[in-house]
Amino acid sequence: MSSNQAYSFFESVEKSFDKAAQFTKWDKGVLEQIKACNSIYSMRFPVKLDDGSIEVIEAYRVQHSQHKSPCKGGIRFSDEVNQDEVMALASLMTYKCAIVNVPFGGGKGGIKINPRNYSVYELEKITRRYTSELVKKNFIGPGIDVPAPDYGTGEREMAWIVDTYTSLKPGEIDGAGCVTGKPITQGGVRGRKEATGLGVFFGIREVCNMEDVMQKQGLSVGVVAKTVVVQGLGNVGYHTAKFFREAGAKVVALAEYEGAIYNADGLNEEEVFQHRKATGSILNFPGATNLAKNTDALELECDILIPAALENVINGENAPRVKAKIIGEAANGPCTPEADEVFAKKGILCVPDMYLNAGGVTVSYFEWLKNLSHVRYGRMEKRFTENMNTHILGQIEELSGKKVSDQERKFIMHGPEEQDLVHSGLEETMITATREIMDIWKKDPSIPDMRTAAYISAINKVATSYAELGIFP
Ligand code: NAD
C-alpha cells in the first residue's frame, strides 16, 4: 500500500464489494462468507543461487472460495508481492469466474521476486520448489486448485509446474489439468496466449456497440477509428493493442516501465515490441513522440484507455486529470475506489477488471476441460463439418446454377480448428457477461457504476450457488 492510498488492495476490493452488496437481498452472514479468504498459505523456502549463496524466498497461495471446485487463479512473480495483494487478487478471481459463468472458486499465487534478477536456472528451481510446496500441502491439483500465468510468468513457468506436479503424482491421469497456460506440447490449448487481450477487446467492443451507452459517452457506435491508449506492453497489453488495431481503432500511445510514446496516426504494437527488443526501450520509436513521464500516457486525450500493467495506477491523485471517455481495466485493480468516485463525477465509463480481463480464465477453463477430456478441440467435428459444408454448398450451386468465389468457398467449407472454437467460446462468454452486467445496471439507475453492477452479478451468482449447496438455509 503506497502512502497516498487510503486502503490496501484487499480493502479496496472489500469496499467495492460492500458498495454492491447493498443492492442485493443477501443477509450479512452470507455476504461475510463470500468476502472471506478461505485458505491462506504463506510459505518460505530456501533456494541455492548460481553463485552458491542461499536465498529464502517468500511466496503465497490463497484460495478465496471453494463454492465451486477447483480454485483457479494465476501466479505472479513480482517484488511487490505480499499477502494482502494475493488475497485481493484471489477474491477478484472468485467474482470474475462467477460473472463469466466459469465454474471455479477464486485462487491466486505470488512469489516475491523480480524475475529479472534471476537466471533461468534459478527461476526454474524457485518455480519447481514452489510447486512441490503446494503439492505437500494439497494446494494444487486438477480438482483442488489450478494455477495459471499472471504478471511476470508465462508458458515456461507453467511447463515447469506441470512437470513437477506430474512427476510427484505419477499415474494421475488428469495431472495435466493441474495448471493452465501451458505450452501446446504440454497440454496447453491454442488461443490461450492472446485470450486475456482478446477478451478485453470483445468486452469493450460490445460496450462500444451499445447505442445508448455510446450516446451517453458522446461517442459513435463501434470501435472503428476510436483512439486507444495502452499502458503495459506485456501479454495482455500487447494483444489488446493488436486486436483493437486490427479492428480499425487507432492505438495512439503505448506506455512501459521506461517511458511512453505517442503517435496521433496510430502505433503498431508488433513494431514497437520489436523496437523495444532491439533497443531495450519503447522510447525513440520512429515517427512517435516520447512523453516526459510514462504516467503521462494515462492523462492523454483519447476515447479508450487500457491500463494493462499493474494495480493502483489510476488513483485519487491522477484520476482528475484522466481525459479518456472509456477506461478498460485490462490489469487487475488498476483503478482505486477514489478514482471510481472521480469517474462517476466526470462521466467516465470504467469497464471493470473482474469481468473485462476474464478472457484468460475463460480460456484456462477450456484448457482444463481439454485436459480432462484428453482430446483436442475440433478433432471430432472438423472433418465432419467440412464434408457437410461441401455437400450443402454443392447442392446450393447445383440448384441455383451459380458458383461462389474461391475465397467464399474456402470460408464456408472451413471446419473449426481448436483456436476457432476457443475464440468463439471466448467471444460468446464476453458478450454474454457484458450484456448481463449492463442489464443489471440499466434496471436500477441508483447503481453508481459498472463495477458495482459487475459485483452485484458476482454476489448473486456465488450466493445462489452456496444456497443451492444448502450452506445457507
Ligand atoms: P506481463 O508481465 O506480461 O506484462 C506487464 C507489462 O507491464 C510488462 O511489460 C511491464 O514492463 C509493464 N509495466 C510494469 N510497470 C509498468 C508501469 N509502471 N508503466 C507501464 N508499464 C509497466 O503481465 P500480464 O500477464 O500482461 O499482466 C498484466 C496485468 O493483467 C496484471 O495486472 C495481471 O494481473 C492482469 N491479468 C493478466 C492475465 C493473463 O492472462 N496474463 C489475466 C487477467 C489479468
Boltz pocket constraint, residues with backbone or C-beta under 6 A from the ligand:
constraints:
  - pocket:
      binder: B
      contacts: [[A, 149], [A, 150], [A, 151], [A, 152], [A, 153], [A, 192], [A, 193], [A, 196], [A, 231], [A, 232], [A, 233], [A, 234], [A, 235], [A, 236], [A, 237], [A, 255], [A, 256], [A, 257], [A, 259], [A, 294], [A, 308], [A, 309], [A, 310], [A, 311], [A, 330], [A, 331], [A, 332], [A, 333], [A, 357], [A, 358], [A, 360], [A, 361]]
      max_distance: 6.0
